[in-house]
């Protein structure tokens, strides 16, 4: 994308609901992967305080990303369920 989000002008775009469903599945996969990696990191045992701190920080970031992906997935599901609208072609 060439423009940052704060410069984009609102516009309607045609997107197939199947395409949105595929994107939603990818987002859910990212959420699940991040959560699984966080759980896997919890199995690492170490007596080193610095290493424990790194593991805690990485787990926290993974869980935050998993939660954010879940929120985005819910928003995507809302878009998928929007009713179809008819747009007049003025060309």
MDAnalysis code that builds the backbone (N, CA, C; Angstrom):
import MDAnalysis as mda
import numpy as np

u = mda.Universe.empty(273, n_residues=91, atom_resindex=np.repeat(np.arange(91), 3), trajectory=True)
u.add_TopologyAttr("name", ["N", "CA", "C"] * 91)
u.add_TopologyAttr("resid", np.arange(1, 92))
u.add_TopologyAttr("resname", ["UNK", "UNK", "UNK", "UNK", "UNK", "UNK", "UNK", "UNK", "UNK", "UNK", "UNK", "UNK", "UNK", "UNK", "UNK", "UNK", "UNK", "UNK", "UNK", "UNK", "UNK", "UNK", "UNK", "UNK", "UNK", "UNK", "UNK", "UNK", "UNK", "UNK", "UNK", "UNK", "UNK", "UNK", "UNK", "UNK", "UNK", "UNK", "UNK", "UNK", "UNK", "UNK", "UNK", "UNK", "UNK", "UNK", "UNK", "UNK", "UNK", "UNK", "UNK", "UNK", "UNK", "UNK", "UNK", "UNK", "UNK", "UNK", "UNK", "UNK", "UNK", "UNK", "UNK", "UNK", "UNK", "UNK", "UNK", "UNK", "UNK", "UNK", "UNK", "UNK", "UNK", "UNK", "UNK", "UNK", "UNK", "UNK", "UNK", "UNK", "UNK", "UNK", "UNK", "UNK", "UNK", "UNK", "UNK", "UNK", "UNK", "UNK", "UNK"])
u.atoms.positions = np.array([
    [0.861, -1.176, 0.000],
    [0.000, 0.000, 0.000],
    [0.898, 1.227, 0.000],
    [0.590, 2.171, -0.846],
    [1.433, 3.339, -0.999],
    [1.107, 4.457, -0.024],
    [-0.135, 4.528, 0.453],
    [-0.547, 5.629, 1.311],
    [-0.746, 5.143, 2.747],
    [-0.305, 5.932, 3.729],
    [-0.634, 5.580, 5.117],
    [-2.143, 5.713, 5.344],
    [-2.666, 4.998, 6.314],
    [-4.111, 4.976, 6.560],
    [-4.700, 6.353, 6.842],
    [-3.957, 7.270, 7.432],
    [-4.523, 8.573, 7.765],
    [-4.696, 9.464, 6.534],
    [-4.184, 9.048, 5.375],
    [-4.301, 9.845, 4.154],
    [-5.364, 9.260, 3.219],
    [-5.753, 8.028, 3.444],
    [-6.720, 7.386, 2.556],
    [-8.091, 8.034, 2.683],
    [-8.720, 8.212, 1.561],
    [-10.075, 8.746, 1.555],
    [-11.061, 7.590, 1.603],
    [-12.186, 7.747, 2.310],
    [-13.180, 6.675, 2.346],
    [-13.735, 6.413, 0.951],
    [-13.898, 5.141, 0.625],
    [-14.486, 4.779, -0.658],
    [-15.063, 3.380, -0.535],
    [-16.057, 3.113, -1.327],
    [-16.646, 1.787, -1.383],
    [-15.829, 0.912, -2.317],
    [-15.620, -0.318, -1.910],
    [-14.921, -1.265, -2.771],
    [-15.721, -2.557, -2.827],
    [-15.663, -3.227, -3.948],
    [-16.356, -4.497, -4.105],
    [-15.424, -5.617, -3.648],
    [-15.874, -6.373, -2.644],
    [-15.095, -7.501, -2.140],
    [-16.032, -8.691, -2.001],
    [-15.631, -9.801, -2.545],
    [-16.411, -11.022, -2.454],
    [-16.374, -11.551, -1.019],
    [-17.526, -12.008, -0.525],
    [-17.582, -12.514, 0.848],
    [-16.726, -13.766, 1.023],
    [-16.557, -14.542, -0.042],
    [-15.681, -15.713, 0.033],
    [-14.243, -15.276, 0.306],
    [-13.795, -14.235, -0.374],
    [-12.450, -13.693, -0.170],
    [-12.284, -13.222, 1.268],
    [-13.303, -12.547, 1.802],
    [-13.249, -12.113, 3.200],
    [-13.191, -13.313, 4.144],
    [-13.893, -14.379, 3.806],
    [-13.864, -15.594, 4.623],
    [-12.468, -16.215, 4.644],
    [-11.812, -16.223, 3.500],
    [-10.453, -16.759, 3.421],
    [-9.507, -15.909, 4.272],
    [-9.633, -14.599, 4.169],
    [-8.814, -13.713, 5.001],
    [-9.075, -13.956, 6.478],
    [-10.345, -14.136, 6.834],
    [-10.705, -14.390, 8.230],
    [-10.065, -15.683, 8.727],
    [-10.044, -16.711, 7.897],
    [-9.404, -17.972, 8.286],
    [-7.917, -17.774, 8.538],
    [-7.261, -16.970, 7.703],
    [-5.833, -16.698, 7.905],
    [-5.610, -15.937, 9.221],
    [-6.470, -15.003, 9.500],
    [-6.363, -14.239, 10.749],
    [-6.547, -15.163, 11.950],
    [-7.515, -16.067, 11.866],
    [-7.727, -17.027, 12.953],
    [-6.514, -17.940, 13.117],
    [-5.902, -18.343, 11.998],
    [-4.690, -19.161, 12.066],
    [-3.566, -18.416, 12.789],
    [-3.413, -17.133, 12.472],
    [-2.388, -16.333, 13.146],
    [-2.649, -16.258, 14.646],
    [-3.901, -16.067, 15.017],
    [-4.265, -16.010, 16.429],
    [-3.942, -17.325, 17.131],
    [-4.340, -18.424, 16.508],
    [-4.090, -19.743, 17.098],
    [-2.601, -20.046, 17.195],
    [-1.837, -19.697, 16.160],
    [-0.396, -19.942, 16.174],
    [0.298, -19.153, 17.284],
    [-0.085, -17.895, 17.429],
    [0.529, -17.066, 18.472],
    [0.225, -17.636, 19.855],
    [-1.002, -18.066, 20.058],
    [-1.377, -18.649, 21.347],
    [-0.625, -19.962, 21.591],
    [-0.507, -20.796, 20.581],
    [0.215, -22.065, 20.706],
    [1.692, -21.839, 21.012],
    [2.300, -20.864, 20.353],
    [3.701, -20.549, 20.633],
    [3.884, -20.049, 22.060],
    [2.947, -19.268, 22.537],
    [3.009, -18.785, 23.915],
    [2.942, -19.948, 24.898],
    [2.051, -20.879, 24.639],
    [1.928, -22.056, 25.508],
    [3.211, -22.878, 25.454],
    [3.782, -23.030, 24.264],
    [5.028, -23.792, 24.132],
    [6.155, -23.130, 24.918],
    [6.215, -21.817, 24.895],
    [7.260, -21.110, 25.653],
    [7.116, -21.318, 27.153],
    [5.902, -21.527, 27.617],
    [5.702, -21.723, 29.054],
    [6.320, -23.038, 29.533],
    [6.627, -23.948, 28.614],
    [7.246, -25.223, 28.981],
    [8.749, -25.079, 29.233],
    [9.317, -23.959, 28.826],
    [10.753, -23.750, 29.019],
    [11.013, -23.360, 30.473],
    [11.872, -24.127, 31.111],
    [12.230, -23.855, 32.505],
    [13.681, -23.385, 32.557],
    [13.921, -22.305, 33.269],
    [15.274, -21.781, 33.403],
    [15.420, -21.104, 34.759],
    [16.632, -21.125, 35.279],
    [16.919, -20.454, 36.541],
    [17.477, -19.052, 36.319],
    [17.767, -18.744, 35.077],
    [18.345, -17.439, 34.737],
    [17.242, -16.383, 34.686],
    [17.394, -15.352, 35.508],
    [16.371, -14.299, 35.580],
    [16.190, -13.569, 34.249],
    [17.286, -13.306, 33.548],
    [17.183, -12.594, 32.272],
    [16.427, -13.445, 31.253],
    [16.737, -14.720, 31.198],
    [16.044, -15.612, 30.259],
    [14.567, -15.715, 30.597],
    [14.253, -15.806, 31.891],
    [12.837, -15.849, 32.298],
    [12.128, -14.569, 31.884],
    [12.819, -13.443, 32.045],
    [12.228, -12.163, 31.651],
    [11.944, -12.094, 30.165],
    [12.864, -12.616, 29.368],
    [12.666, -12.632, 27.915],
    [11.491, -13.527, 27.565],
    [11.405, -14.691, 28.197],
    [10.304, -15.620, 27.921],
    [8.970, -14.981, 28.290],
    [8.908, -14.326, 29.423],
    [7.667, -13.662, 29.852],
    [7.287, -12.556, 28.866],
    [8.274, -11.777, 28.429],
    [7.994, -10.682, 27.494],
    [7.503, -11.206, 26.146],
    [8.140, -12.258, 25.652],
    [7.738, -12.821, 24.362],
    [6.352, -13.452, 24.472],
    [6.098, -14.150, 25.584],
    [4.770, -14.747, 25.779],
    [3.702, -13.653, 25.826],
    [3.982, -12.571, 26.532],
    [3.015, -11.473, 26.629],
    [2.734, -10.878, 25.249],
    [3.783, -10.705, 24.446],
    [3.598, -10.157, 23.091],
    [2.793, -11.118, 22.220],
    [3.088, -12.402, 22.320],
    [2.343, -13.388, 21.532],
    [0.871, -13.421, 21.932],
    [0.602, -13.382, 23.226],
    [-0.791, -13.389, 23.680],
    [-1.520, -12.112, 23.265],
    [-0.817, -10.974, 23.303],
    [-1.427, -9.716, 22.860],
    [-1.747, -9.778, 21.364],
    [-0.821, -10.339, 20.581],
    [-1.073, -10.482, 19.140],
    [-2.214, -11.447, 18.872],
    [-2.297, -12.506, 19.652],
    [-3.392, -13.458, 19.502],
    [-4.725, -12.784, 19.791],
    [-4.776, -11.991, 20.847],
    [-6.008, -11.279, 21.203],
    [-6.390, -10.267, 20.119],
    [-5.408, -9.536, 19.623],
    [-5.676, -8.561, 18.560],
    [-6.188, -9.262, 17.298],
    [-5.585, -10.385, 16.947],
    [-6.040, -11.138, 15.774],
    [-7.470, -11.638, 15.975],
    [-7.810, -12.022, 17.195],
    [-9.181, -12.458, 17.479],
    [-10.169, -11.309, 17.287],
    [-9.786, -10.129, 17.726],
    [-10.644, -8.948, 17.562],
    [-10.824, -8.632, 16.077],
    [-9.738, -8.674, 15.316],
    [-9.814, -8.416, 13.876],
    [-10.687, -9.475, 13.197],
    [-10.570, -10.726, 13.644],
    [-11.390, -11.792, 13.083],
    [-12.872, -11.541, 13.344],
    [-13.207, -11.076, 14.536],
    [-14.603, -10.743, 14.840],
    [-15.099, -9.614, 13.949],
    [-14.252, -8.619, 13.729],
    [-14.639, -7.517, 12.844],
    [-14.822, -8.008, 11.412],
    [-13.938, -8.899, 10.977],
    [-14.046, -9.455, 9.632],
    [-15.333, -10.262, 9.499],
    [-15.678, -11.025, 10.520],
    [-16.923, -11.789, 10.498],
    [-18.124, -10.859, 10.357],
    [-18.059, -9.712, 11.018],
    [-19.126, -8.730, 10.880],
    [-19.252, -8.222, 9.459],
    [-18.131, -8.025, 8.786],
    [-18.165, -7.583, 7.388],
    [-18.742, -8.668, 6.485],
    [-18.384, -9.910, 6.767],
    [-18.866, -11.019, 5.945],
    [-20.378, -11.131, 6.036],
    [-20.932, -10.832, 7.200],
    [-22.368, -10.993, 7.420],
    [-23.197, -9.786, 6.996],
    [-22.542, -8.720, 6.534],
    [-23.295, -7.553, 6.079],
    [-24.175, -7.943, 4.900],
    [-25.358, -7.351, 4.812],
    [-26.226, -7.693, 3.677],
    [-25.636, -7.166, 2.361],
    [-25.960, -7.868, 1.300],
    [-25.513, -7.447, -0.025],
    [-26.276, -6.202, -0.428],
    [-25.587, -5.267, -1.043],
    [-26.250, -4.050, -1.518],
    [-26.067, -3.939, -3.027],
    [-27.010, -3.286, -3.643],
    [-26.913, -3.061, -5.087],
    [-26.344, -1.664, -5.303],
    [-25.358, -1.588, -6.163],
    [-24.719, -0.321, -6.481],
    [-25.015, -0.012, -7.937],
    [-25.492, 1.196, -8.184],
    [-25.791, 1.603, -9.561],
    [-24.506, 1.952, -10.290],
    [-24.414, 1.523, -11.516],
    [-23.261, 1.827, -12.355],
    [-23.577, 3.078, -13.148],
    [-22.836, 4.142, -12.895],
    [-23.101, 5.411, -13.561],
    [-22.196, 5.670, -14.744],
    [-21.427, 4.689, -15.145],
    [-20.523, 4.888, -16.283],
    [-21.224, 4.707, -17.597],
])
